[in-house]
Amino acid sequence: MCTVIVHVPETPGAPVRLLAVRDEDPARAWDPLGAWWPESPDVVGVRDRRAGGAWLAADPAAGRIAVILNRADIVPDGDAPLESRGRIVLDAVGGAALETPPHTHGFNLVELTATGATVT
């Protein structure tokens, strides 16, 4: 199971911290933290070699981090092929709203900024 540990302090103004991330499939091919997406030059992340997206990405200048966690599979209705969840992380660190509902396998999206954390 994918896991993320976040510390959101009680004190206003204290930094939010991403403490740990565990990927459920360490054997899946991925590229280490880097600026892999020319269309998003300020974004750094861990690139999934199979799908080209990211399961963890950050925009340091904007102070945003996003990580996607797999969850019990909830497959949307319809016959269309499922989309990669990797674009969701890149969109999130870019400040884009989440498409409702994305046509993907089930997930939780964790987004961090200096002021807090949200889970979708």
C-alpha positions as CSV (number, residue, x, y, z in Angstrom):
1,M,0.0,0.0,0.0
2,C,1.2,3.5,-0.8
3,T,1.7,5.6,2.3
4,V,2.6,9.2,3.1
5,I,3.3,10.8,6.4
6,V,2.7,14.6,6.7
7,H,3.2,16.9,9.7
8,V,0.7,19.8,9.8
9,P,1.7,21.9,12.9
10,E,-0.8,23.4,15.3
11,T,1.1,26.7,15.3
12,P,0.0,29.0,12.5
13,G,2.9,29.9,10.3
14,A,5.0,26.9,11.2
15,P,6.0,24.8,8.1
16,V,4.0,21.9,6.9
17,R,6.4,18.9,6.3
18,L,6.3,15.8,4.1
19,L,8.1,13.3,6.4
20,A,8.0,10.0,4.5
21,V,6.6,8.4,1.4
22,R,6.4,4.7,0.6
23,D,5.6,3.4,-2.9
24,E,3.7,0.1,-3.0
25,D,5.6,-1.1,-6.1
26,P,9.3,-0.4,-5.8
27,A,10.0,-2.7,-8.8
28,R,8.1,-0.4,-11.2
29,A,10.5,1.5,-13.4
30,W,10.9,5.1,-12.4
31,D,13.3,8.0,-12.8
32,P,14.7,9.8,-9.7
33,L,13.7,13.3,-8.7
34,G,14.3,15.6,-11.6
35,A,12.8,18.2,-13.9
36,W,11.4,15.7,-16.4
37,W,8.5,17.7,-18.0
38,P,9.5,20.4,-20.5
39,E,6.0,21.8,-20.4
40,S,6.4,22.4,-16.6
41,P,10.0,23.5,-16.2
42,D,9.6,24.5,-12.5
43,V,8.3,21.1,-11.5
44,V,10.5,18.4,-10.2
45,G,9.3,14.9,-9.5
46,V,9.7,11.2,-9.6
47,R,8.8,10.1,-13.2
48,D,7.0,6.9,-13.9
49,R,8.8,5.4,-17.0
50,R,5.8,3.4,-18.1
51,A,3.2,6.2,-18.1
52,G,5.4,9.3,-18.2
53,G,3.6,11.1,-15.3
54,A,4.6,11.4,-11.6
55,W,3.5,9.8,-8.4
56,L,5.3,12.6,-6.4
57,A,6.1,16.1,-7.7
58,A,6.8,19.5,-6.4
59,D,7.0,23.1,-7.6
60,P,9.5,24.6,-5.1
61,A,9.0,28.2,-6.2
62,A,5.2,27.9,-5.6
63,G,5.7,25.9,-2.4
64,R,3.5,23.0,-3.6
65,I,3.9,19.3,-3.3
66,A,1.5,16.6,-4.5
67,V,1.6,12.8,-4.1
68,I,-0.9,10.2,-5.3
69,L,-1.7,7.1,-3.3
70,N,-3.3,4.0,-4.8
71,R,-6.4,2.8,-3.0
72,A,-8.9,0.0,-3.2
73,D,-9.7,-0.1,-6.9
74,I,-12.8,1.8,-7.9
75,V,-13.1,1.6,-11.7
76,P,-15.3,4.2,-13.3
77,D,-18.2,3.1,-15.4
78,G,-17.8,2.9,-19.2
79,D,-15.8,1.1,-21.7
80,A,-13.2,3.8,-22.4
81,P,-9.6,2.8,-21.4
82,L,-8.5,4.1,-18.0
83,E,-6.1,7.1,-18.0
84,S,-2.9,7.3,-16.1
85,R,-3.1,9.0,-12.7
86,G,0.4,10.5,-13.2
87,R,-1.0,13.7,-14.8
88,I,-3.1,14.3,-11.7
89,V,0.0,15.0,-9.6
90,L,1.5,17.3,-12.2
91,D,-1.7,19.2,-12.6
92,A,-2.0,19.5,-8.8
93,V,1.4,21.1,-8.3
94,G,0.6,23.4,-11.2
95,G,-2.5,24.6,-9.2
96,A,-5.1,23.0,-11.6
97,A,-8.3,21.8,-10.2
98,L,-9.0,18.0,-10.2
99,E,-11.3,16.8,-13.0
100,T,-14.4,15.4,-11.4
101,P,-14.2,12.4,-11.6
102,P,-11.1,11.5,-13.5
103,H,-11.4,8.3,-15.6
104,T,-8.7,6.4,-13.6
105,H,-8.2,3.7,-11.1
106,G,-9.0,4.7,-7.5
107,F,-6.6,7.0,-5.6
108,N,-6.1,9.6,-2.9
109,L,-4.4,12.8,-3.8
110,V,-2.4,14.5,-1.0
111,E,-1.5,18.2,-1.7
112,L,0.8,20.2,0.5
113,T,1.4,23.9,0.7
114,A,3.0,26.1,3.4
115,T,-0.3,26.6,5.0
116,G,-1.7,23.1,5.1
117,A,-2.6,19.8,3.5
118,T,-5.6,18.5,1.7
119,V,-6.6,14.9,0.8
120,T,-8.9,14.2,-2.1
